[in-house]
Amino acid sequence: MRRPSRILAILLGPPSFESNRYGQRIWLSLLVVLVLSVTVNAQQPFATDDADVTDPRKFHLQISNEFDILQRAANPSLRQNTTVFELNYGLFDGVEIGVDYPLIAISNSRIVIPRTTTGFGDLDFHVKYNFLKERERSWRPALTVTLNVEVPTGDAAKGLGSGFKDFFLNSVLQKSLTDKTKLRLNGGILFAGSTATGDIGIKTRGRVVVIGASLVKEINPRLDLGAEINGAISRSIQSSHGQLQTLVGGNYHVTPKMSFDFGIVAGKFNSPRAGVVVGISVDF
């Protein structure tokens, strides 16, 4: 799924996935984040977006790495490692702007040369507007809309980019069921482009409907755990043109402004067969 949304880049994947040059870049980015040592949005590692936005004149940084085993239908591609760098900025109260850029490594079977394809994918920009906040002791949920525009900067010939300019509009409903449990529902439409990131996603160009739901509970002041399910279907209404993905994971708050994010992924159709995602989120 689009991450949207999605840290230890190539570090958890097989060594063949990345050259030393990319590994050094990941380490440098990680060290910069740790030195900042700078409360954290709990959206990552979930693909289901939350209704919260970055505080005005503040930055929110997310670095995530997802290592996936691809569906058999993706053969000769076998595995994909996707590292996403996302930076958000609170423009003013209730409005956030952001950009994310994925670094993708695809591992192929022995019949393909080269065995590993590596490079940056498509650059994504977004504007997020939280126009209705949740009230305590009220049935009213928080409501947010997000507009994403993705430009085809990745090499489509190598499978790193979609080759299309994407326009995606998403809506978020968020409601606190208890003081420590939140339900989030997403519903969105990809008006043009595709949902593909590397070999994951619907590659067919056209309109796609995306829906998702997550339930996240605060176990203690440091640990949040939750689960989600997300799906997407194109106009053809065929399983080969759809996605279905689940994730179980959470966040461990290392400091009030930094969390370690983790999850286990499973999916069908154009989603990963299985995967692991880890990351960090920092406010500063």
Secondary structure by P-SEA (a helix, b strand, c coil): cccccccccccccccccccaaaaaaaaaaaaaaaaacccccccccccccccccccccbbbbbbbbbbbbcccccccccbbbbbbbbbbbccccccccbbbbbbbbbbbcccccccbbbbbcbbbbbcccccccccccccbbbbbbbbbbbccccccccccccccbbbbbbbbbbbcccccbbbbbbbbbcccccccccccccccccbbbbbbbbbbbccccccccccccccccccccccccccccccccccccccccbbbbccccccccccccccccccccccc
